[in-house]
């Protein structure tokens, strides 16, 4: 071992005191692990916030512009669905194109207030005029299956179903009415559940965030939960809370800057006490009350250590699980292993959007009549045929390139 490594090792041993009490040693070890994870999370969140802000500034305007142009193109194409001079394959390609574009809009979080419902109605209204008897029956079967899947029921009267096919707004109104009935039924069931406090509490606990660890009976032994609850109710912890409130109360601070900081921290303390968040109370005591070490008795540690263990689990879930929602999707796509790779990911996606926007402008300028639309449909047909018959390409290459 080199001299440098020996010094480092000696230094590490110097700052990590040994404890004869295993419970106290576990407390300090877990506390250090928590502080390290919190620092990692803070760094991760800071980096993520910078990447997301860059996305909002550089990419999101292009995403919204692309969605708006796709919506305009869908409106343009929907105007052709009632035309009678298409061959079967042309009509198929037109609807395939429309479905592809509308599915993209439906799944895109940056479409804003685009009225997709009116677009669906326009496509359906134009398509219905071209249905023969067999296609009409097939559409009725499709609606029946869809309603059965969504609501467990559908109209028995074939004429009602035919009217829904011919007039999509009637199908929409029927689905809205069914959804309202289901919501009313769910509200009634929830009201019934309130009559059983134990059942309601279990249902509530299952949806609670990880911080409410004391309700997570699947992770903590009931005896440990009871010990924590007993500690939270003890005079020792109440005295600790009062001491913290005295030390942190902003009215006792003369410095305006410190008063603002204490106002924020006092809010954290009040919320922690209200939510019975043992870890935050301990953390505030550790930072602001040196005499809080007296809390670490053998009896108290039996309740505190399981709480710290679960806090570590929660922090690991947050750190390795990543951010959810739109911001999480943005970070998943653009946050790379290095700044250079992150810049390249931004650059590639920006170029893709710019190319697509240019192509959409061209299509909107070109597709004004049936004759100018047909070459696009022929191209889509050819591309599909080539993909289907290209035996050298595997499944992944055809559908996921």
N, C-alpha and C positions, 0 to 999 in steps of 0.2 A: 504494500500500500504506500502511496506517495505521501510526502510530508503534508501537502495541501489537504489531501483526503483525510489524514489523521487529525489535522486541526479542525476540519469541518465536522468530523465525527465527534470530536471532543466537545466542540461548541454545541452541537445538537444535544448531546447528553447533558450538558450544563443547563440548557434551557428547558429540559423535560424532567422535572423533579419526580422522584419515585415516591409512591404512596404505599404504605404498609396495608392500608385499608383497600381491598379490591373494589368496593363500591365507589369510593372516592376516586380511585385511579380510573375506573370506567367513566365516571362523570367528566373528569378533565380530558380524557382521550376523546370522548364523544363531542365535548364542547369545542375542542380544536378542529375536529373533523367538520363540525357545523360551520365554524368560522371560515375554513378553507372553501367549503362548498358555496357559502354565501358570497365570498370574493369571486369565485369562478362565475357564479350566476350574474353578479353585477357587471363583470367584464363582458359576459355573453350578451346581456341585455343592452349594454352600451354599444357594442359592435352591431347588434341586430337593429337597434334604433337608427344607427347611421346608414345601414344598407337600405332599410325601409324608407327612410327619408329621401335617399337618392332615387329609389324606385318611384316614389310619389312625384318627385321633381322631374325626372328624365323619361320615365317609361309610362306612367299612368295616363298622361295626356294622350299618348299615342294609342294606348289600349282603348280609351274612350272614343277616340276618333275612328279607330277601326270598327268598333261596335256600331257606331252611328252609320257608317258607310255600309256595313253588312245589313243593317236594318233597312236602309234605303234600297239596297239591291233586292232584299226579300220582298219589299213592297212592289218593286218593279216586276219581279218574276211572278208574284201572286196575281198580277193583272193579266197574265197570259194563261192562267189555269183553266179559264172558261172557254178558251178558243177551241174550235172543233177541227181545225186543219192539221192537228198533230197526228203522226203515226203512233202506234202503241209504244215503241221504244223511245220516241221523243218525249212522250208524256211521262214515261217512267223516269227518264233522265231529269226532266224538269222537277218532278216531285222528289227525286233523290237529292238533287241539288238544294231544293228548299229545305228539306228535312235536315240535311247536313248543316246548313247555315243557321237554322232556327235552334237546333240542338246546341250549337256553339254559343249562341246568344244566351240561351237558357242557363248554361253552366258558367257563363262569364260574370264574375262579380263586379265588373266595371261597365256594365251596360246601362247603369243609371236608371232613368225613368222611362225607358223605351217600352211602349205598349205592346208587349208580345201577345196578349190575349186578342187584341183586335187583328193582329197579323194572322194568328191561327184561324180566326173566324173568316178572314178574307180568303185564305187558302182553301179552307173547307167549303166555303160557299161557292167558290169558282169550280172546285173539283166535283161537287155533287151534280152539277148540270151534265156531266159527261158519264155518269154511272149508268150502266145497263142493269137489268133486273138481277142478274147473278152478282154483280158488284155491290148492288144495294143490299142484297141479303148478306153478303160477306161483311159489309160495314155494320149491319145490325148485329151480327155475331160478334164482331170485334168490340162494339160498344157494350154488349151484354157481358162479355168476359171482363172488360175493363171495370165496369161498375161492380161486378161480383168481387173482383180483386180488391177494389177500393173500399166498398161499403158492405159487402156480403149480401147484396140484394140488387135487383134490377127490375124494370117494368116487364110484366108478362105479355102485355098487349103489343103485338108486332107493329101495329099502326103507330103507336107511341114511339117505338124505336125508329121507325121510318121517318117520322117527323123530326126526331133528333138528328138523324143523318142529313135530312134536307135543310134543317134550320139549326145550325150549331148553337145558336144562342139558347135554344130550349134545352139542349144537353148541358150547357153551362149552368143555367138556372136550376136544373134538376140536381146537379152535383153540389151547387152551393147550398141548396135546401138540405141535402143529405149530410153535408158537412156541419151545418148548423144543428141538426138533430143529434149528430154524434157528439158535438161539443156540449150540448145540453145534457146528454146522457152521462158524459164524463164528469160534468160538474155535479150531477146528482150522486154519482158514485163516490166522488171525493167528499161530499157532504155526509154520505153514509159512513165513510171511513172515519170521519171525525168523531163518531160515536164510540169508536174503539181507540182510546189513547195509545195503547201499546202498539197497535197496528200502524197508526198514523205516525208515531215516533220512528218506527223502523223504516217506513217509506221515506220519511223526511231525512233520516240519517243516511240512507243509501244515496241520496243526491247531494249530500253536503261535501264541501271541499275537504281536501286532505287535512287542513289545519284543525278541523274539528275531530281530532284523532280519538278523543275520549268516547265518541259514539261508535267507533269502528270496532265492534266486538269481535269481528273476524280476524283482527290484527293483534288485539290486546287481550290478555287473559282477564276475566271478570274481576279477579282479586286485585290486579294492577289498576284497573279502572276505578275500583272502589277506593284504593289507596290514594289515587290522584284526586278524586272527588273529596276525600277526607282532608287532604292537604290543602285544597283550594278553600275549604270551609274553615280551616283551622285559624286560631287567633294569630299564629305566627305569620301566616301569609297576609292576613288582613293588616297586621301592623306594618309589614313590609310595604304593602300598597299605600298605606297612609304616609309612611316616611318618604316614599317616592313622590307622592302627590305634593308633600311639603317642599321637597327639594326641587321639583320641576315646575311648580306653579308659576306661570308667567307674571303674576301680580307681585311676586317677591323679587323680580329681576329689574334692575335699574337700566341696564344697557338695552337700547331698543333692538339691536341686532340679536342679542342673546334672548330677548323676550320673544321675538318671532320664532326662534329655534325651539324654545321651551314650549311655546303654544302648540307647535307641531308634535313635539315629543309627548306633551300632556295628552294630546288627542290619541296617540298610540297607546298610552297607558290606560286611558279610559276605555278604549275599545278592547284592549286585552283583558281588562277586568270584567267587562260586560260579557265577552265571549268565553271567559274562563280559559284564556290562552296562557297556560303555565309557562311555556318557553319564552314568550315575549316578556312576561313579568320578570323572569330570571335574567333575561338579557339586559333589560333596563336596570335591574338591580346591580348586575355585574359592571355596568358602565358608569352608574351614578351613585352607588352606595357601597363603599369598600367593606363596610361591616356586614354585608349580606352573606359573607362566607359562613356566618353562624347558622344559615339556613340548611347547610349541608350536613345535617345529622344523619345517623345511620337509618333512622325511620323515614326521614324525608327522602333520602337518596333512593330508597326502595320504590318510591313513587316517581321521582324525577328521572331516573335513568331510562325507564321504558319510554317516557315522553321524549327524551333526547333521541332515542333510537328511532322512533317514528318520525321525528323531525328530520333526521338524516335521510330516511326513506323518501319523505316528501320532497326534499331538496334534490335528491338524485333523480326522482321522477321528473321534476321541472327542468333539471339540467340536461338530462339525456332525452327526454321526451320532446323538448323543443316547444316553440310557440304555436298556438293553434290559430285557426281562422285564416283570413286573407294574409295577414302579416306572416304567419307561419309558412304559408305556401310561397310567399315571396322569398323568405329566407332560405327555404328548402331549395329553391331554384337558383338563387344568385349567390348565397354565401358559400364560398369555396375554401379550399385549404390554404390559399394564399391570396394576397391582394391582386396579383397579376391575373390569376384565374378568375377572380371575382370581376375584375374589369372586363375580361374577355367575355364572361357570361352576359354582362350588361350590354356590351357592344354587339354580340351576336343577336340577342333578342331585339335590340333596337333596330338593327338592320333588317331583321325579319319583318317587323311591324312596318317599317318604312316601305319595304318592297310590296307588302300586301296592300297597304294603303294606296300605293301608286296603281297596283293592278285593279283594285276596286274602283278607283276613279276612272280608269280606262273602260272597265265593264259598264259602268253607269253611263258613260259618254257614248258607248257603242251600242248597247242593247236598248234600242228604242222601238224596234218593230219585230214582227215575227221572223222576218228574213234575217235580221241581224242576230237574233237569238239562236237560230237553228245551228249555225256553225259551232257555237259553244256546247250545245247538246251533243253534237256529233263528236266533238273532241272528248267529252266526258265518256261517251260510249266506247270510243277507241281505247281510252286509258283503262277502262274497266276490263275490256276484252284482253288487252295486252297483259294486265296483271293476272287475270284468271288463267291464261294459257302459258304464262312464263314458268315452265317447269323447273327452271334453274333456281327460281326464287323460292325460299321457304316461306312458311306461314308468317313468321315474324317479319320477314323482309317486305311482304306484301302489305300487311296491315299496321305495321308499327314503324315504318320508316319516316 
